[in-house]
Amino acid sequence: MKKRDCDLKKVNYDVIIVGGGPSGSTLASLIGGKVKTLLLDKAKFPRDKTCGDAVSGKTLSMLKELKLVSKIEKAKHKKIYGITFSSPNGTTTRIPIKKNILGKNYGYVCKRIIFDDILFKNASKKCDAIQNFTVTDLVWENGRVAGVKGILKGKEKTFKGKIIVGADGAQSIVAQKLKVNTNPPEHVCIAMRAYYKNVKGLTDDIEIHFVDELIPGYFWIFPAANGEANVGIGVVLSEVKKRNVDLKQVMFKILKENKLFKKRFENAVLTSEVKGWTLPFASYKRKIAGDSWILLGDAASLVDPFSGEGMGNGTLSARIAAPVVIEAIQKNNPAILKKYPQKLWQALGPEVDTSYKMQKLGRSKLLLNLVIGKVKKSEWVREQISNMLVESESKKNFTSPLFYLKLLLA
Ligand SMILES: Cc1cc2nc3c(=O)[nH]c(=O)nc-3n(C[C@H](O)[C@H](O)[C@H](O)COP(=O)(O)OP(=O)(O)OC[C@H]3O[C@@H](n4cnc5c(N)ncnc54)[C@H](O)[C@@H]3O)c2cc1C
């Protein structure tokens, strides 16, 4: 299917999606052929997005549904076969990746400049799409949201829609204008990311290091294509405020002074800017639907509060919203949009609660040292954690006292 040309004179749509990242592009791909859809993004693709670039199982199932796995396979990426962890006391261990939804025992690290371009291009074959369009405000009619205003090539333009979807990321203008955009600082993470080359000791694993000075938070090294590495740190905002630290300097200090990393980074060369961005956690439940609007992905604050993974929950929110949005348009009944938060929290609620509990448990250095030490020693513990990484049901064990009793005995 070819990219569709967007007729800029057309101003009325069934659905307007603001933001063509993974969440918005997934929704546009799923509803585009069925209801009259407009996808708007302020960027011109391909564009970068500050991210660790790790594609999880949930994101893979979206790729499978959209038949895009072969596109990722053909694009520049790095295959990942395991996760290496280290604890605050410096113990390092490894867990292999179990078979995923594609029947493969690997995942991907794929730069977002490539990954999002594939998703956006796919979406723009299914609906009208305009790039370089910055949404600046919502249009209200009779007390309801009825469209968006924005700037394209220096000129203001308005589009009308029966349903407006905010998929415009962590600093969502749609959520701001609806006054549902703020999270308490315990439910937001601040993260820094940079690309390096010449990092020693890269393997086929992503690396997550619970470094002493970052708890509750972590330092990551994710190997990327062509021998590069995506390197970053993430810490809960309330802790950053409490400690009054400059995260960029904290990251440089870890690379220079921490005994696990200083040798590995002695010849490393920074190949990008160090960029920071926020991750709004799903542990804070925002209002995500109204009588003519919904929010998806980061705009809906759906990032996993333990792993910091957001593409999986973002694309899941799009897949849950798609049939609801189509039904609301086809039955001309916006009240149907109420089903979206119900279905989303039914699917995601228990997993998010577990992840939030895990994040809180992860504040204990003692516990992290114990768990990672046991993973290193015991086959049984490795198997349990490996299951927990792929199945949300098994993840619940992480918060069960019985699991810790068994762990002590392992
Ligand atoms: C440092 C860091 C590391 C991370 N690592 C990972 C990881 O390894 N794996 C993972 O799954 N998740 C990770 N995340 C989270 C992940 O990046 C997000 O959860 C994910 O990008 C959310 O997708 P989205 O489509 O909801 O929003 P976004 O990807 O932010 O897309 C929003 C889109 O909206 C557009 N937009 C914004 N404002 C406007 C406007 N006013 N008008 C028009 N368009 C607009 C933007 O240009 C953008 O294209 C990380 C986040 C950070 C900050």
The ligand as a Tripos MOL2 file, in Angstrom:
@<TRIPOS>MOLECULE
LIG
   53    58     1     0     0
SMALL
NO_CHARGES

@<TRIPOS>ATOM
      1 C1         15.6340    7.7540   28.6850 C.3       1 LIG1
      2 C2         14.4440    6.8660   28.4080 C.ar      1 LIG1
      3 C3         14.6380    5.5010   28.1800 C.ar      1 LIG1
      4 C4         13.5470    4.6790   27.8540 C.ar      1 LIG1
      5 N1         13.7780    3.3650   27.5200 N.ar      1 LIG1
      6 C5         12.7610    2.5890   27.0830 C.ar      1 LIG1
      7 C6         13.0120    1.2820   26.5640 C.ar      1 LIG1
      8 O1         14.1600    0.8340   26.4560 O.2       1 LIG1
      9 N2         11.9530    0.5400   26.1460 N.ar      1 LIG1
     10 C7         10.6660    1.0230   26.2110 C.ar      1 LIG1
     11 O2          9.7310    0.3090   25.8290 O.2       1 LIG1
     12 N3         10.4090    2.2750   26.6700 N.ar      1 LIG1
     13 C8         11.4150    3.0750   27.0850 C.ar      1 LIG1
     14 N4         11.1640    4.3710   27.4860 N.ar      1 LIG1
     15 C9          9.7770    4.8770   27.4470 C.3       1 LIG1
     16 C10         9.3470    5.1470   25.9980 C.3       1 LIG1
     17 O3         10.2980    5.9770   25.3630 O.3       1 LIG1
     18 C11         7.9680    5.8080   25.9510 C.3       1 LIG1
     19 O4          7.1280    5.1620   26.8690 O.3       1 LIG1
     20 C12         7.3530    5.7180   24.5550 C.3       1 LIG1
     21 O5          8.0840    6.4870   23.6420 O.3       1 LIG1
     22 C13         5.8930    6.1950   24.5750 C.3       1 LIG1
     23 O6          5.3850    6.2120   23.2680 O.3       1 LIG1
     24 P1          4.2430    7.2630   22.8680 P.3       1 LIG1
     25 O7          3.9090    6.9740   21.4590 O.co2     1 LIG1
     26 O8          3.1700    7.2250   23.8910 O.co2     1 LIG1
     27 O9          4.9410    8.6980   22.9940 O.3       1 LIG1
     28 P2          6.2030    9.2700   22.2060 P.3       1 LIG1
     29 O10         7.0750    8.1850   21.7560 O.co2     1 LIG1
     30 O11         6.7810   10.3250   23.0830 O.co2     1 LIG1
     31 O12         5.5710    9.9380   20.9100 O.3       1 LIG1
     32 C14         4.8400   11.1320   21.0040 C.3       1 LIG1
     33 C15         4.7830   11.7850   19.6360 C.3       1 LIG1
     34 O13         3.9660   12.9570   19.7460 O.3       1 LIG1
     35 C16         4.5560   14.0100   19.0240 C.3       1 LIG1
     36 N5          4.1040   15.2730   19.6370 N.ar      1 LIG1
     37 C17         4.4160   15.7460   20.8580 C.ar      1 LIG1
     38 N6          3.8280   16.9380   21.0710 N.ar      1 LIG1
     39 C18         3.1270   17.2260   19.9480 C.ar      1 LIG1
     40 C19         2.3200   18.3430   19.5460 C.ar      1 LIG1
     41 N7          2.1260   19.4000   20.3470 N.pl3     1 LIG1
     42 N8          1.7580   18.3130   18.3120 N.ar      1 LIG1
     43 C20         1.9550   17.2450   17.4840 C.ar      1 LIG1
     44 N9          2.7190   16.1860   17.8150 N.ar      1 LIG1
     45 C21         3.2910   16.1630   19.0330 C.ar      1 LIG1
     46 C22         6.0590   13.7750   19.1520 C.3       1 LIG1
     47 O14         6.7800   14.3820   18.0910 O.3       1 LIG1
     48 C23         6.1340   12.2470   19.1200 C.3       1 LIG1
     49 O15         6.3430   11.7590   17.8150 O.3       1 LIG1
     50 C24        12.2270    5.2170   27.8200 C.ar      1 LIG1
     51 C25        12.0310    6.5830   28.0760 C.ar      1 LIG1
     52 C26        13.1210    7.4040   28.3610 C.ar      1 LIG1
     53 C27        12.8840    8.8690   28.6100 C.3       1 LIG1
@<TRIPOS>BOND
     1     1     2 1
     2     2     3 ar
     3     2    52 ar
     4     3     4 ar
     5     4     5 ar
     6     4    50 ar
     7     5     6 ar
     8     6     7 ar
     9     6    13 1
    10     7     8 2
    11     7     9 ar
    12     9    10 ar
    13    10    11 2
    14    10    12 ar
    15    12    13 ar
    16    13    14 ar
    17    14    15 1
    18    14    50 ar
    19    15    16 1
    20    16    17 1
    21    16    18 1
    22    18    19 1
    23    18    20 1
    24    20    21 1
    25    20    22 1
    26    22    23 1
    27    23    24 1
    28    24    25 2
    29    24    26 1
    30    24    27 1
    31    27    28 1
    32    28    29 2
    33    28    30 1
    34    28    31 1
    35    31    32 1
    36    32    33 1
    37    33    34 1
    38    33    48 1
    39    34    35 1
    40    35    36 1
    41    35    46 1
    42    36    37 ar
    43    36    45 ar
    44    37    38 ar
    45    38    39 ar
    46    39    40 ar
    47    39    45 ar
    48    40    41 1
    49    40    42 ar
    50    42    43 ar
    51    43    44 ar
    52    44    45 ar
    53    46    47 1
    54    46    48 1
    55    48    49 1
    56    50    51 ar
    57    51    52 ar
    58    52    53 1
@<TRIPOS>SUBSTRUCTURE
     1 LIG1         1 GROUP 0 **** ****
